[in-house]
C-alpha cells in the first residue's frame, strides 16, 4: 500500500475487509449438506426375488414365460433411478467445475501477489542453472579477471544481463551447474570452496577432468573438496588416473543422491582395469539412486547397483551384463576387434532393454532382448555380407522383438543381398537409416 494517496488507501482497506467478511464457506457448506440429504435413497426389488434371480443366472431353474412379468417392471424401475442419479451427477459436475474455475482465478491472483515477495533464491531451478552456466563460461574464458569471491550477492537484473561478467555470487545457482576442474585456471580452489559454501545443501553436478600431469598438487586439493561433499553429488563426470580412482574408496556408502556416473580412467592397462581391488570396484554399489552409467574403456569388474537402467561400456564385458535386469538402454562399444569368442553358454537375457547400440556386430550373438524396439549398429570391422545378414536375422528371431527404429552403418549397405535379406524383419519399422562407412 506504500505510496498510495490516503483516500485510495482507505478505499483499498475497505475492499480488503469486504473480501474477508463475505468470503465464508459456512453457508455454502450448509447448503451442500442439505443437498446431500435431499438425494433420494435407492429402491431395490424385493429381497424375495433374489432366490429367483440367482436360480435363473445359475441355471438351477428354467426361465419361464411368466418371469418376464416381474423382470421387466423391475428393470424399468432401476433404469429410472439410474437416470435420476445421472442427472444429479451431471449437475454436481457443473457446480464443481464452476467452483474450480473461481478457485483457480483466486489462486492465480494470490500467486501474482506472493511473487512480489519471493527473493532470487526461490527462482525456478532452470533459470538459475542457465544463468550460472552462461556466467561460468564467461569467467573461464577471461581468467585474467580476479573474481571478488566475497563481494555482495549478484543482483537478479545484473545476472540476467550476460554482457556483465558476474561470478559465483548468486546464492544457489552454483548448485545446479557443473563444478568443473581443469588444470590451468587461477583461483580454482577458491572458486570451488565458494560455490560449495554458497550452495547450501542442494545437489551438485560434478565434472572433474584431469588430462595433464601439471598442477598435480592443486588437482589433489580440489579433488579432496569434491570428495567431502559426495553426499550432494547428483551427476558425476570423472576423467582421472588410477591414483585418483583409489581415493574414491572414501565415498563408499556416502553418495545417496548420485543419479548419473561417467568414468574414464586414463593411463591404465586393460589388465590392471580388470584386476582392480574389490574395495575400488564396489565403490558405487551402495548408491541408491544411481541409474545411468557410462564407462570409457570398458566395464571391467566394477560392481554397480542392480537397479541401473542405462549403461554405456565396452562390448568385451558382455558376460557381466546379465546381473542388470533393469536396463532399458545399453551402448556397447569396442575399440579393437576381439581375438577370441566371448565364453557364454547361453545368450544373456535382458527383458527390459528397449534401445541398443553396438559397434561390433558379433555382440548380437550373445544377447536376447525381447522388448527391443530401437537398434543402432555401427559395424566398424569388415565382415562378409552373408555373415552380417545371418547374425542380425538370428538375433531378431532369437529375441522375438519388434523393431520400430533401425540405424545401420556398414561397408556392405549397398549390397543387394544385404538389402533384400534385411527386409525380412523390417515390416514393423517406422524409421530406418542405412549408411555406408
N, C-alpha and C positions, 0 to 999 in steps of 0.2 A: 504493500500500500504506500510505500515511501514515495514522496514526491507528488501525490495526488492532492488537489485542492480539498479544503476542509469539507465543503458541501458534497463533493463527489465521494470523499472518503466515508462520510456518514451514510450516504446512499448505498455504498457498497456493503457496509456493515449491516444495514437493514436487510439487504438481499441475502447475505450470509445467514442472518438469523432466521429469515423466512425459509431458506432451504433446510436448515436444521430443524425447524419447527414442523414443517409439513412432511418431511421425509420420514415417515413412521410406518413400519411394516406390520404393526399390530392389527390394524383394521383389516388390511388385506388378508392376513393370515386367518382372522376370524371368519371372513367371507369364504376363504378356501376350505376351512373346516366345515362350514355349513354346506358347501357344495359336495364335499366328501360324504357327509351324512345323507344327502339327498340322492345319491347314486342308488338306483334300485338293486335290491338283492336278487340273485339269480333264482329262477324257479325251474326245478328239475322234475322229470317224470316221476311218478310214484315208485317207491322202492320195491313194491310188489312186482313190478315188471322186470326187475334186474335178473331174476332167475330165467325169465322167458328170453331176454336178450342174450344172456350167457349161453343158454341152450342152443339158440339158433346159430350164434357165432362159432360155437364149438362143435356144431353139427351133432349134438346129442339128442336133438329132437327135430322133426321135419318142419319146414316152413309151410304153414297152412295158408289157404286163400284168405281166411278171416284175419290173419295177422296184420294185413295192410290197414285194417280199420283202426287199429290203435298205434301203429308205427307212424303213418303219415301225419296225423294230427300232432304228435309229439315232435316230429322233425320240424313242422311248420312253426310250432311254438318256440323251439330253440333257435330257429333262424331269425325270428322276430327279435329275440333277446340279443342275439349277436349284432343285429343291425343297430339296436339302441346303443349298445356299448361302443360300436364303431363310430357312431355319431358323436358320442361323448368324447371319445379319444381324439377324434379329429379336431373338435373344439378346444380340447386341452392342449393339443399341439400348437394350435394357432395362438393361444394365450401364452404358452411357453416361449414361442418364437418372438412374440412382441416384448415379453419381459427380457429375453436375452438381448434383443436389439437395444432396448433402453439401457440395460446394464452395460453393454459394450460401449455405448456412446459416453456414459458417465466415466467408465474406466479409461477411455481414450483421453478424455479431458484431464482426469487425475494424473495420468502418466505425463502429459504435457506440463502440468504444473510441477510435478515432482522432479522432472528432468532439470528444471532450473536450479535445483539444489544439489545435483549429482556432480561430484568432483571428477577430475580427469581419470583417477584410478578406477572409476566404475565404467569407463567406456567399454564398448564391446571388444572382446579379445582380438578379433580380426583387425580392427582399426589399430590397436596398439602394436600388433605384430607387424603390420605393414609399415607403420611409422618407424619402428625401431630398425627394421631391416634396411629401409632406404637410408636412414641416417647412419647406420653402421657401415654401409658400403661407402658413403662419402668419407667417413672417418678413416677407413683403411686405405682409401685412395689418396689421402692427404695426410701422411704420417708426420709431416713437418710441424703440424699444429699440435701444441701441447695441450691436452684436454684438461680443463679445470674440473676434476672429478668431484670436488667438494663444493661446487657452486650451488646456487639455489636450483630448485626443480624447473624443468623446462616448461614454459607456458604452452598451452594447447595451440594457440594461434601460431606460435613460432614452430612447434613440432610439425604442424601440418604444412608449413611452408618449407619445402625441401630445398629452396635456394639458400636457406640458412645452413650452418654447419653445427647442428646440435650434437650432443654426445650421448652419454648413457645416464641422463639425469632424470628422465621421467620415471615415476616411482615403480611401475610394474611392467613396463613394456619390455624390459630385458628378459623377463621370464619366458616369454613366448617366442624368443628368437634364438637361433643357434649361437652358442658360445664357441667361437672358432679360435683355434690356436694355430698360428703359422710362425715359423722361426724368427721372422725379421722385424715386425712392428714393435715400436717402442711402447713402453708403459703397458705391456701385455698383462703382467701380473696384477698391476693396479686396476686395470680395466676389469679383469675377472673378479677380483675381490669386490670392486664397487658394484658390479652388476649383481653379483650373488647377494650382497648385503641389501641392496635396494629391492630385490625381487621377492623378499619375504619367503613364504612357503609354497610358492607356485611351481608347477612343473617346469623342467628345463629341457631344451633341445641342445645336445652337446655335439660339436664337431671338433675332433682333435686329430690333426694331420701332421705327422712328423716325417718329413721327407728329406731330412738333412742331418748330418752329424753335428752341425754347428748349433750353438746356443743350447747345448745339451742340459746345462745346469738350469737354465730358465725353463726348458721344457719339463724337467722333473718337478720344479716348483709349481708350475701351472697344473700339471697332472695331479699333484697332491691335493691342490684345491678342488679339482674336479671330483676326485675320489671322496672327499669329505662330504660332498652333497649328493652322493649316489642315491639317497632316499628320495631325491626330487627329479631324477632322470626320467624323461618321457621318451625321447629318442636319443640314440647314441650312435655316432659315426666315428670309428677309430681306425686310423692308419698308423700303426705303431710297430715297433720292433719287439723281439722276444723279451727283452728286459722289461719293457712297459707292460707286456702281456702278463708277466709273472706277478706284477703288482695288483692285478685285478683280483687276486685271491682275497684282498682286503674287503671287497664289497659283497662277498658271498652272504646271501640272506638279507642284504640291505638295499634291494632295488624293487620296492613294492610298486612303483609307478611305471617302470620301463615297459614300453609297448613295441618298440622297433629297435633292431640292432643291425648295424653294418660294420663288419670287422674285416680288416685287411692286415695281415701280419707280414711285414716286409723283411727281406733278407733272412729267410728261414727255409732250410731244405725241406722237401716233401717228407723225407723220412723222419725228421725232427717233428714236423707238424703232426704226423700220425702217432708219435710216441710221447705226446705231452703228458706230464704228471696228471693224475686224476683230480687233484685239487684245482688245477687250472682248467681242465676240460669240463668240469662241472660247476664252474663259477655261476652260470646263468640258469642252472636247473631249478632254482627256487624262485624264479621271477614269476609272480602270479598272473601278471597281465601281459607278458611277452607273447606277441603273435607273429611279428614279421622279422625275418632273419635273412641277412644277405652276407655270405662269406666268400670273399675273394680268395681264390687259390684252393678251395676245397673245404668240405665239411670236416674231414679228418675224423677224429674220435670225440669231438665236442658233444656234450650231453645237454639237451635243451628240454624245456617243459613239453610234455606230451600234447599240450593243447595248442601248440603253434599252428597257424593257419597259412602262412606264406613263407616260402623257403627258396632262396637262390644260392646254389652251391655247385660244387664240381660234380660232373656226371660219374666220376670214378667212385663216388661214395653212395651209389645207389643201394648197396646192401643195408645201409643204415637208415633208409627211409621208412621201412616197414613199421617202426615204432610210432611214427607220427600220423595217426589215423585221422586227425582233424584237418590235415592240409587241404586247402581249396585251390591254391595256386602254387606252382612249382616251376622253377627255372633251373635247368641242369646244363651247365656249360662245360666245355672241355678245352684245354689248352693244346694238348697233343694227343694223337690217336693212341689208345691203349695197346700194349703189346700182347695182352692175353685177355681171354674172356673173363667176365665177372663171375665168380663162383656162386651161382644161385641155382638151387634145385628146382624152385618154382618161381614164377613171376611174382613180384611184390604187388599186393592188392591194396589200393588206396581208394576207399569208397566215396570220398568227398571231393576229390580233385576235379575242378572244372576247367582250369586253364593250365596248359603245359607248354614250356619252351624247352627244346633240346637243340644242342649244336653238334650232336653226334648221333646219327640215325640208329646205331646199334643199341642205344639205350632203350629204345622202344621194345626190344626183345625181352626186357626184364620187368616190364610194367603191365599192370592190368587196372584200367581206370574206367569203371562202368559209367560214371557221371560226367565224363569229359565232354565239353562242347566247344572248346577253343584250343586249337593246336597250332603251334608255330614250330617249324623245323628248319634249321639252318644247317644243311649238310656241307660241312667245311672240307670233308675229305672225299676224294673220288671213289665212287662205288658203282659197280655195274648196274645199269638201269633195271635189269630184271631183279637183281637183289634188292634194290631200293623199293620197287613195287611190292615185292613179296614181303618185306619187313613191315611196311606200312599196312598192307592189307591184312596181314596176320595180326597185327596189333589191334586194328579196328574190329576184326572178327572175335579175337580173344576177349577184348574189353566189352563188346556189345554196347558201345557208346554211340550216340547220335551227334555227330559234329555239326555245328552251325557256323563255325568260322574256321578256315584253314589258311595258313600262310606258309608257303614252301619256297625255300631258296636252295637251289641246287644247280650243278653244272648240267644236269640231264633234263631240265624242264622243257626243252624244245623237242625232246624225243617223242616220236609218235606213240611208241609202246607205253611210255610214261603217262602221256595224257589219256589215252584210251583206257588203260587199266586202272587209273586213278578214279575214273568216273564210277566205278563200282560202289564207292562209298560216298559219293557226292550228292545223292538225292536229298539229303537233309540240309545241305549247306545254304546259308543265307549270304555268306561273304566268303570269297575265295581270292587269294592273291598268290600268284606263282611267278617267281622271278629267277633269272639266272645269276650266277655269281662267278 
